[in-house]
Amino acid sequence: MRKTKQTDRLTRARRRLLLFLLAALPIYCFLSSCSQIDCPLNNRVYVVFRFMNSVGDSVKVSEVINVSTDRHEMEDSVVLNQFTGRATFSIPMSYTQDEDVYYFEITGSNYHYIDTVRIKKESRPHFESVDCNPSFFHTITGVNTTHHAIDSVTIRNKNVTYDSYQANLHIHLRSSN
């Protein structure tokens, strides 16, 4: 009889432990799967260009524009291909360079120009969470360009972040094209 009482106690204790574990397991799984920080859905950092006329209004370009950039280990890389009929576009910036160089190939009905746009910047790492991909935000410190088809490039918003709706740079094309 004595062994039966001990066996019954062990069986009851095992049942209570099993019920406790079964009740605690879903709660543990739920709590361990939740994250307090949501990673941004669009965590790509692009510089946004907008074409402007001489009055300061945004204009859609009728020219065909291709943009390429230098990649130090590779040859030039096209970052924008056959762009036309829109006013804004965005292209990625480098993480480690202090200056990005972009080559704008602008083709109209009776002309073809290549302008070089140099963007000086300071890059800083942006940290959301260890669960999120790393990214770099940039502060534009200066811009210069050649003046074949591009008249000027002005800094509108020097902070390059996730915000893809606000233009960072305004491009004014020469009116003689």
Disulfide bonds with the S-S distance in Angstrom:
Cys39-Cys132 1.88
